[in-house]
Amino acid sequence: MLRIILCSSVLALSAAHAATPKPTSPYVGQETRDIKALSAQDVADTLAGKGMGFAKAAELNGYPGPTHVLALAAQLELTAEQKAGTEALFRDMQARAVALGKQLVAEERVLDRLFAARTVTADGLERALARIAKLRGQLRQAHLAAHLVQTDLLRPAQVERYNALRGYTKGAGQGAGQHGAHRNH
């Protein structure tokens, strides 16, 4: 008899569990994040000044970036002057991106806290989003501008080689591999 009661209880609990709706939000689990809109990896990458795709418009249209140029320095046969220029460009870009990234994460945290504390207002939201948008734009500009300068540091043949080494074809971007004609020097 006890066995029948136990089996009935287990079956009843199983049926109740099966009837409980499963979560349907792709955000399940993200409610425990420190900053809800950013994963821990997003925060780490932003604070480290990583590109996070901000420079794809340049990269995929034939404008090399300093990070990858340095990684391909031997294959691109960089001159000592080109390598020194690229290293300086990378340091400057990195310093700017890290500084802006710290500000961006801080502003995202402020926005999150406004909602968490239930103190957000329409005006406060607009101001917070304007600060975040400005910082994101400045961060993207820092990365894209580095691609412009980097392209000017290279010879056209090196730009073409870079694109080939990165796996891009000339058809992938408008004129990919043909830049360098706009050189400032």
GILIN-V564183 format. One record per backbone hydrogen bond with DSSP energy under -1.0 kcal/mol. CO is the residue of the C=O (numbers start at 1). NH is the residue of the N-H. Records with the same first field share a line. If there is no record, write none. Layout:
CO=NH + NH
This chain:
1=5
2=6
3=7
4=8
5=9
6=10
7=11
8=12
9=13
10=14
11=15
12=16
13=17
14=18
15=19
25=28
27=30
30=33
35=38
39=43
40=44
41=45
42=46
43=47
44=48
45=50
46=49
51=54
53=56
55=59
56=60
58=61 + 63
59=62
65=69
66=70
67=71
68=72
70=73
72=76
73=78
79=83
80=84
81=85
82=86
83=87
84=88
85=89
86=90
87=91
88=92
89=93
90=94
91=95
92=96
93=97
94=98
95=99
96=100
97=101
98=102
99=103
100=104
101=105
102=106
103=107
104=108
105=109
106=110
107=111
108=112
109=113
110=114
111=115
112=116
113=117
114=119 + 120
121=125
122=126
123=127
124=128
125=129
126=130
127=131
128=132
129=133
130=134
131=135
132=136
133=137
134=138
135=139
136=140
137=141
138=142
139=143
140=144
141=145
142=146
143=147
144=148
145=149
146=150
147=151
148=152
149=153
155=159
156=160
157=161
158=162
159=163
160=164
161=165
162=166
163=168
164=167
169=172
173=176
175=178
180=183
